[in-house]
Amino acid sequence: MSIELNIFQRFAPDFEKLIKFGFSEFNNQYVYETTFFNNQFKAVIEVSKNCEIKGTVYDLENEDEFLPLRVENPQGGFAEEVKTKYEELLTDIRTQCFNKNYFILPQSNRITNLIIEKYGSSPEFLWEKLSGCGVFRNKDSNKWFGIIMDINRGKITGNNTKKEEIVDVLNVKLFEEHVQELIMQPDFYPAYHMNKKSWISIILDESVSDKKIMQLIEESYQLSHKKIKKVK
């Protein structure tokens, strides 16, 4: 995971605050340049309208990108000091210019807001070590009717070329015959870490429409009541 993704995941930019902070807008990109670490380095931070964030650090003495910054787990020394100061700079930008999101992907946060609005259920983050896993609970029965979690895409698709890409996945409970029907279609998967007979998983990457997802959440919500019998 990149330094920038580690700092900014689950945060969304406020573009007006970026401008006030000192970012300049060029061709749908917001760009900020500053020196740090006793003016020995220059950081260039770019934030796109699509909320993608890129950072580049230059060694001003050599007038070239400082590549040791990207070495994973540096064992002390100069590069680690530069990395620490760069992370402090990014964290300051995040604090002043970004808003906290529940989850990583835009669709995940839209769906979350729709659930809160319709069912009055905010995500519960029950496990400290799984900070990206939020549970939606039926207040009448105390049962779960939805779970959003962040996982490596390859764990659910089996695509090894994208195994390191982090995505949000929604798990919902459905009638068993509906589960069997959906998993034969594209973009629906056997449930990740849930009972595969009665739960399915959906990657919240816009592959399935919000309308369709909310229809499935409604079915899951109804199943989460204390007792429900399907009409024959």
Secondary structure, 3 states (H helix, E strand, C coil): CCHHHHHHCCEEECHHHHHHHCCEEECCEEEEEEEECCCCEEEEEEEECCCCEEEEEEECCCCEECHHHHCCCCCCCHHHHHHHHHHHHHHHHHHHHEEECCCCCHHHHHHHHHHHHHHCCCCECCCCCCCCCEEEECCCCCCEEEEEEEEEHHHHHCCHHHCCCEEEEEEEECCHHHHHHHCCCCCCEECCCCCCCCEEEEECCCCCCHHHHHHHHHHHHHHCCCCCCCCC
